[in-house]
Amino acid sequence: MYKNHICGALKKRSARACAALLCCALLSAGLFAVGFPHSQSASAAGEKPVLDVFLIAGQSNASGWSRISGYTNPTHAFTDIQSFGNVMYAGEAGKLLPGKSGNQRPYFTASAVTVGFGETAAHMGPEYGMAEVLNGRYDGVTKKALIVKSAAGGVSLNNTSGGNSALYGNYLPPSERENFTPNAATGVQYDNLVAVFERVYNEYKDTYDINVSGFAWMQGEDDRGSPVLYKRLIASFIRDIRSDLGGVVGMDLSEMPFVMGEISPTFIAF
């Protein structure tokens, strides 16, 4: 329905597997296709190394609520922890509205993706599985990847001001805001996402030749039950975020690959 979008039902897979599927979907959606900014080696003397940027946004399955260890069932404990040195990380999870309290991971950067980058240091998000897939595609010297995340658990794409959206804000895209009565949550997470990306871009633009390579969106259960409205809002979100990120980097990102993981389409079950 939307160009360069791939939707997958990921309900029964682990966060690590879901993230790997999202990453593979990004790659297959045209990441290295001719006509879209793609990774190239920095071979000429004095040429800046290439940095391919992948974005993560959405609800709890984006911010990261998969526990690293400590499950009652030892078969579910995550013990084969790795660090992926060719993939860097920058972002935040669960940024709270002023005066609110809850789980929050302030903005931070890391030279290698590993576990503990979820909404708490005891959790991980899809950045781990994505880095596991991406790491072998880069040499870490002339070419690296960077995963940028801005997400919060239980928030809505709609203009919801209750639930976790009351703590963190919602993702209502700018082009839709005139159609809703504004509230304290309106578009806060969307604006946070753009601000995080702009901060990352300004931090790395002098060191790297930056390509915006793809966007992974994890749909959450807070938007279940409103499929018609969601269909409209996600189309607006994709158009807006491609335009706004393109404005930051001064490039046409109207064909930026965008993939989404579907959690649940109804209120019947998670």
N, C-alpha and C positions, 0 to 999 in steps of 0.2 A: 504494500500500500504506500509506504514512504520510501523514496529512493535511498538506497544504502542502509536500510534498516534490516536487522535480523532479530526476530523474536523467538525465544526458546522457553519451553516449560522446564523449569529446573527444580521442581518441588521436592524431589526425593534424592537430590544429590548433595554432597558435602559442599561447604563454601569453597574449599580448595578446588574441587572439580568444577563447580559452577564458574569460578573465576577463570579457570583454564578454558572452558567452553566460550566464555565471553571474549577472551583474548583471541582465541582461534577464529571466532566470528569476526572480530575486528580485522584480523589479518586477511581473511577471505573476502571481506567487504570492499577491498580495494586499497589496502594500506600501501602497497608498493606498486600500485597501478600507475601507468603513464598518465600524466595530466593531473595528478594529485601530488602535493608535496610528499616526498618519500626519502628514505634514508640513503645517503651517498657517502662514500669514503672521503675523508679529508686527506687527500693524497698530495696536494701541492704544498710546497714549503710555505709556512706562515699561514696556511688556511686553518680556520677554526674547526675543531672537531664537531661532528654532527650530534645533535640531541633530539631524539624523537620523543614527543610528549604525548602521553595517554592520560585521559581524564576519567575519574570515577566520581559519580554523584548518585544521589538517591536516598533511600531509607536505610533501615538497620542492616540489610544485607550488603549495602555499600559501605557504610561507616565501619562495620565490623563487629559482630557479636558472636563470632565463633571462638569458643574458648580454646586456649592453647593446650592446657592439661587440667587435671583435677576432676575428670569425670568419674562418677561412681563406677561406671563400667570401664574397666581398663582397656578394653578393645577399642574404645573411642578416644583414648588419650592420644594427643599429638606429640610424638617423641622424635621424629626424624627431622628436626629443625635444621634449616639451611639458611645461608645468606647468599644473595645474588648480587655479586659485585658489579655487574654490567648494567644494573637497573637501579637508579636512584629514586628517592621518594621525597615528596614535599606535600604538606597539607594539614588539614585539621579535621576533627570529628566531633560532632555534637556541640558546636558553638552555641552558647546560651544567649537568649535575649537579656537585655539589661535587667538586673534585679531578680533573675530566676536562678534556681539552683538545680543541679543534676549532674549527670555524667558529661564531662567535657575534656577533650584533648586539644589543647591550644596548638597553634601552628608550629610545626617543626620540620626540619629536613633531615635526611639521612643519606649517606653515601652508598648504601646498599640496602635493598629490601630484605627484610626478614619478618619474623612474627612480632607481635606486640604493637602493631600500628593500628589497632582497632579503637573502639571507643574507650577502652582502658588498656593499660600495658599488659593485661592478662588475656587479651583477645587479639584476633587478627581479622582483616578484611580481605576483599578480593585481590588486593595488591599482591598478596603472596602467590596465589595461583597464577596470576598474570605474569609476575616476574619469573616464575618457574618456566613458563612457556617462552618468554622473551629473552631470557638471559643468554641463550646460545646463539641468538641472532646478532649479537653485538660483541665487539672485541674489547670494549672498555677503554680504548685509547682514542681511536679515530671516530668511533661510533659508540654512543651510549643511549640508554632509554631513561626516561623520567616519568614516574607515575605521580600524578597530581590528584589529590582527593579533597573533596569538600562535601560532607554528608552528615546526616543526623537521623537517628532511629525514630521510626514511628511518625514521621512528618508527612504532609500531604502535598500533592501537586495542585490540588484545588485550594481555594482561599479559606481553608479551615483555620479556625483560631482556637480550637479546643484540643484536648489530648496533648500529645507531644508537640504539636505545632504551636501550642501556647508557650512551650518552653524554648523552642528553637526557631520558630517561624516556619513558613511553608515555601514551596518552590513555584508559586504562581508566576508565570512568565510576564515580562513587561507589556507585551502587546495585548494581554488579556485583562490588565488591571483596571482599565476604564469600564469593564463590564461587571465589576464587583464593587461592593461597598468596602472601602479600605478598613483594615484593622491592624493591630500591632504586629500580627504575624505575616501580613501580606508581602510575599515575595522576598522575605528576609534571607532564606536559604539560597535562592537564586542569586541574589546580590552578593552574598558571601562567596559563592562559587566564582563569580566573575572577579571579585576582589582578590581571592586567593590566586587565581590564574594570573592576574596582572602582577601580583607581587612576585610570583615565581618567574614570570617572564622577565621582569626587570632585574631580578637577581642573577639570571643566567644568560641574558642576551649578549653581554659583552664577551662571554667566555665561549659560547657555543653558537653554532648555526642551528637555529631551532626550527623543527618541523612539528606542527600540530597534527598528530597521526591518527587520532581516533578517540571516541567517547563511549564509555560504558555506563549505562543507566540501569540501576536495579529498582524495579517497581516494587512497592511495598503494600502490605495488607491494609494500610489506612485508606487507600483509594479503591478498595474492593466495593462492588455494588453500584458503581456509577460508570459503566463502560462507555456510554455515549459521550458524557462530559469528558471522561479521561481521553477518549480518542481525539477530541478537539483540542484539549489542553496539551497533550503530548506533542501534537503536530506543531502547535504554537511554540512550545518549549524548544523543540528541535530547530525551528527556523530562527528563533531569537538567540539561542546560545551559539549557533553557527555564526550569526551576524555579530554578536557582541565579542566573541573570542577573536573573530577576524578583525574587528576594530582595534583590539589590543595589539595584535601583531602586525597590522597593516597588510593583511593578506585576504584573499577571497577563500573563505572556508565553507562556502555553500554546499560543497560536496564532501565535507568531512564525514567519514564513516561513523555511524551512530548505531550501537547495538543495545538491546535491552534484555534483561532477564525477567521473565514473568514468574511471580511468586504464587499468586492465587487469583482466579478470576471472580470468585463468588464469596459470600459470607458463610458458606457451608462448612468449610474447614480451611486450615492453614495450607 
